[in-house]
Amino acid sequence: MTPAKQVGWAGVALGFLAFFIAVPPIMVRSPVVIALVALAGVTAGVLAVRGGERRLGWGAVVAGLIGIAGGYAATQSGETNLKSVVVWGALLASTLRYATPLTFGALGGLFSERSGVINIALEGMMLIGAFFGAWGADVTGSWVLGIVIAIAAGAVFAALHALFAITFRADQIVSGTALNLLAVGITGYLYVQIYGTDGTPDDLPRVPDVNLPIKSVPFFGDVFGSLNLLVWLALAMVLVTWVVVFRTAWGLRLRSAGENPLAAETAGLSVVRTRYLAVMVSGGLAALGGAFLSIGFLHTFSQNMTAGRGFIALAALIFGRWRPGTALLATLLFGFGSALAQALPVFSPSGAVLFQALPYVLTLIAVTGLIGRSIPPLALGRPLPKS
């Protein structure tokens, strides 16, 4: 690691430290101390930029500015409010819950885009999964079958995207956008036809929580003591995805279809079949994220309930450079933004709606200001030439 890069990372750390020392459990109440720490981070960022590390340097500058703004706001708040908002165990447990649908969506997008097919339709696939997960659990009386039905519905819906993007060679962004609108129409129509104005039943089968015998352990018990089963499944799927995509023969074929499809065809690989399968796996995983919302988290379905989470998942995938581990870190960042947004209205009830925009602001910052140039698979978005 070059000296400039070391200085840049030190600047990022100082920016976060400026905020961290102002909140529980440390709670430094002096704005001067906060400002000095944050300005040290900004200075380190400037030095990193001058040393050639422009992306990391500007990231440190942004972190320093955010640190001084957040830290100053914390020093101006009452200690009681701070302690009610910044409860790290509960905040991190909430982060995992909010990150779970994003994780499933990002992993789904990874399969599709590693094969060379842009998947803007993650939002629609999640919405399809949310509705059919709730409906399937309702009609069968089983949350397990609800999940199975949601995955199947997501895979079938994704097959439409594959049909237009791969077979008909349509513009993949246009196809994905159209499917997002179609999902809103389908789920809205079926919801009104089946449930009318009454909504889904109150006794909708729910995915159970996993209660570990560590609730008495400080901090870890608050974070991991009681999490939904699908939260654990999402974390496990990150490892499974890494193994499948980067450590198996099928994963090698998947990546070759997204990097150099003509060479893959020459080697005897059916790129069309590989891409179809990848897109359908993508739809199933995204639908699983939607099912978590309806029968694992909120325990109900409402129209357009995904509220842009599919697009945030796509941003997390880009931020994570099409790798499962870094994509998980990105979803945790956005999940933390959502968790914090739910707690911040304690400071200002009238600003509650504004705080809800925090995850989307983080998304814009991530994809436009902090990640620099993220290099996608070489054949991403390029239709196969006609045979």
Backbone hydrogen bonds, N-H to C=O, Kabsch-Sander energy under -0.5 kcal/mol:
donor,donor_aa,acceptor,acceptor_aa,energy
6,Q,2,T,-2.2
7,V,3,P,-2.4
8,G,4,A,-2.2
9,W,5,K,-2.5
10,A,6,Q,-2.1
11,G,7,V,-2.1
12,V,8,G,-2.1
13,A,9,W,-2.4
14,L,10,A,-2.4
15,G,11,G,-2.1
16,F,12,V,-2.1
17,L,13,A,-2.4
18,A,14,L,-2.1
19,F,15,G,-0.9
20,F,16,F,-2.6
21,I,17,L,-2.5
22,A,19,F,-1.1
23,V,19,F,-0.5
23,V,20,F,-1.1
26,I,23,V,-1.1
27,M,23,V,-1.9
28,V,21,I,-3.7
34,I,30,S,-1.7
35,A,31,P,-2.6
36,L,32,V,-2.4
37,V,33,V,-2.2
38,A,34,I,-2.5
39,L,35,A,-2.9
40,A,36,L,-1.8
41,G,37,V,-1.6
42,V,38,A,-2.3
43,T,39,L,-2.7
44,A,40,A,-2.2
45,G,41,G,-2.0
46,V,42,V,-2.3
47,L,43,T,-2.4
48,A,44,A,-2.2
49,V,45,G,-2.2
50,R,46,V,-2.4
51,G,47,L,-1.4
52,G,49,V,-1.5
53,E,48,A,-2.4
54,R,52,G,-1.4
57,G,53,E,-2.3
58,W,54,R,-2.8
59,G,55,R,-1.9
60,A,56,L,-2.0
61,V,57,G,-2.0
62,V,58,W,-2.5
63,A,59,G,-2.6
64,G,60,A,-2.4
65,L,61,V,-2.3
66,I,62,V,-2.8
67,G,63,A,-2.5
68,I,64,G,-2.4
69,A,65,L,-2.1
70,G,66,I,-3.1
71,G,67,G,-2.7
72,Y,68,I,-2.1
73,A,69,A,-2.2
74,A,70,G,-2.0
75,T,71,G,-2.0
76,Q,72,Y,-1.3
77,S,73,A,-0.5
77,S,74,A,-0.9
82,L,78,G,-2.1
83,K,79,E,-2.4
84,S,80,T,-1.5
85,V,81,N,-1.7
86,V,82,L,-3.1
87,V,85,V,-1.5
88,W,86,V,-0.7
91,L,87,V,-2.9
92,L,88,W,-2.6
93,A,89,G,-2.0
94,S,90,A,-2.2
95,T,91,L,-1.8
96,L,92,L,-2.0
97,R,93,A,-1.6
98,Y,94,S,-2.6
99,A,95,T,-2.1
100,T,96,L,-1.2
102,L,98,Y,-0.6
103,T,99,A,-2.5
104,F,100,T,-2.3
105,G,101,P,-2.2
106,A,102,L,-2.9
107,L,103,T,-2.6
108,G,104,F,-2.2
109,G,105,G,-2.6
110,L,106,A,-1.9
111,F,107,L,-1.7
112,S,108,G,-1.7
113,E,109,G,-2.9
114,R,110,L,-2.5
115,S,111,F,-0.9
115,S,112,S,-0.5
116,G,113,E,-0.8
117,V,112,S,-2.2
118,I,116,G,-0.6
120,I,118,I,-0.5
122,L,119,N,-0.9
123,E,120,I,-0.8
125,M,121,A,-2.4
126,M,122,L,-2.4
127,L,123,E,-2.0
128,I,124,G,-2.4
129,G,125,M,-2.1
130,A,126,M,-2.3
131,F,127,L,-2.2
132,F,128,I,-2.7
133,G,129,G,-2.0
134,A,130,A,-1.7
135,W,131,F,-3.1
136,G,132,F,-2.5
137,A,133,G,-2.1
138,D,134,A,-2.0
139,V,135,W,-2.7
140,T,136,G,-1.9
141,G,137,A,-1.5
146,G,142,S,-1.8
147,I,143,W,-2.0
148,V,144,V,-2.2
149,I,145,L,-2.8
150,A,146,G,-2.1
151,I,147,I,-2.6
152,A,148,V,-2.4
153,A,149,I,-2.6
154,G,150,A,-2.5
155,A,151,I,-2.3
156,V,152,A,-2.4
157,F,153,A,-2.5
158,A,154,G,-2.3
159,A,155,A,-1.6
160,L,156,V,-0.9
160,L,157,F,-0.6
161,H,157,F,-1.1
162,A,158,A,-2.3
163,L,159,A,-2.5
164,F,160,L,-2.2
165,A,161,H,-2.9
166,I,162,A,-2.9
167,T,162,A,-1.1
168,F,163,L,-2.3
170,A,164,F,-3.1
175,S,171,D,-2.5
176,G,172,Q,-2.2
177,T,173,I,-2.4
178,A,174,V,-2.5
179,L,175,S,-2.1
180,N,176,G,-1.9
181,L,177,T,-1.9
182,L,178,A,-2.3
183,A,179,L,-2.5
184,V,180,N,-1.7
185,G,181,L,-2.0
186,I,182,L,-3.0
187,T,183,A,-2.5
188,G,184,V,-1.9
189,Y,185,G,-2.5
190,L,186,I,-2.6
191,Y,187,T,-2.3
192,V,188,G,-2.0
193,Q,189,Y,-2.6
194,I,190,L,-2.6
195,Y,191,Y,-2.5
196,G,191,Y,-0.8
196,G,192,V,-1.0
198,D,195,Y,-1.4
199,G,195,Y,-0.8
200,T,301,F,-0.5
204,L,201,P,-1.0
207,V,295,I,-3.1
210,V,227,L,-3.8
211,N,209,D,-0.7
212,L,210,V,-0.7
212,L,225,G,-2.5
214,I,212,L,-1.9
215,K,212,L,-0.7
217,V,214,I,-1.9
220,F,218,P,-2.9
221,G,217,V,-2.0
223,V,219,F,-2.0
224,F,220,F,-3.0
225,G,221,G,-1.4
227,L,210,V,-1.5
229,L,208,P,-2.4
231,V,228,N,-1.1
232,W,228,N,-1.4
233,L,229,L,-2.0
234,A,230,L,-2.2
235,L,231,V,-1.9
236,A,232,W,-2.4
237,M,233,L,-2.4
238,V,234,A,-1.1
239,L,235,L,-1.0
240,V,236,A,-2.3
241,T,237,M,-2.9
242,W,238,V,-2.0
243,V,239,L,-2.3
244,V,240,V,-2.8
245,V,241,T,-2.9
246,F,242,W,-2.2
247,R,243,V,-1.9
248,T,244,V,-0.6
251,G,244,V,-0.6
252,L,248,T,-1.7
253,R,249,A,-2.1
254,L,250,W,-2.5
255,R,251,G,-2.5
256,S,252,L,-2.2
257,A,253,R,-1.9
258,G,114,R,-0.6
258,G,254,L,-1.1
259,E,255,R,-1.3
260,N,256,S,-2.4
264,A,260,N,-2.0
265,E,261,P,-2.6
266,T,262,L,-2.1
267,A,263,A,-1.6
268,G,265,E,-1.5
269,L,264,A,-2.6
271,V,269,L,-1.2
274,T,270,S,-2.2
275,R,271,V,-2.7
276,Y,272,V,-2.6
277,L,273,R,-2.4
278,A,274,T,-2.3
279,V,275,R,-2.6
280,M,276,Y,-2.2
281,V,277,L,-2.5
282,S,278,A,-2.2
283,G,279,V,-2.2
284,G,280,M,-2.2
285,L,281,V,-2.4
286,A,282,S,-2.5
287,A,283,G,-2.3
288,L,284,G,-1.6
289,G,285,L,-1.6
290,G,286,A,-1.7
291,A,287,A,-2.7
292,F,288,L,-1.8
293,L,289,G,-1.3
294,S,290,G,-1.7
295,I,291,A,-2.9
296,G,291,A,-0.5
296,G,292,F,-1.5
297,F,292,F,-1.7
298,L,293,L,-2.7
299,H,293,L,-0.5
300,T,294,S,-0.6
305,M,302,S,-1.3
307,A,304,N,-1.1
309,R,306,T,-1.9
312,I,308,G,-1.8
313,A,309,R,-2.6
314,L,310,G,-1.8
315,A,311,F,-2.2
316,A,312,I,-2.6
317,L,313,A,-2.0
318,I,314,L,-2.1
319,F,315,A,-3.0
320,G,316,A,-2.3
321,R,318,I,-1.7
322,W,317,L,-2.4
323,R,320,G,-0.9
327,A,323,R,-2.0
328,L,324,P,-2.0
329,L,325,G,-1.7
330,A,326,T,-1.9
331,T,327,A,-2.3
332,L,328,L,-2.3
333,L,329,L,-1.8
334,F,330,A,-2.3
335,G,331,T,-2.8
336,F,332,L,-2.4
337,G,333,L,-1.8
338,S,334,F,-2.0
339,A,335,G,-2.6
340,L,336,F,-2.8
341,A,337,G,-2.1
342,Q,338,S,-1.5
343,A,339,A,-0.9
344,L,340,L,-2.3
346,V,343,A,-1.7
347,F,344,L,-2.4
348,S,344,L,-0.9
351,G,348,S,-1.2
352,A,349,P,-1.4
355,F,351,G,-2.2
356,Q,352,A,-1.2
357,A,354,L,-1.4
358,L,355,F,-1.9
361,V,357,A,-2.2
362,L,358,L,-2.4
363,T,359,P,-1.7
364,L,360,Y,-2.2
365,I,361,V,-2.5
366,A,362,L,-2.5
367,V,363,T,-2.4
368,T,364,L,-1.5
369,G,365,I,-2.3
370,L,365,I,-1.3
371,I,366,A,-1.2
374,S,372,G,-0.8
375,I,373,R,-0.6
379,A,258,G,-2.9
380,L,377,P,-1.9
381,G,116,G,-2.1
382,R,379,A,-2.0
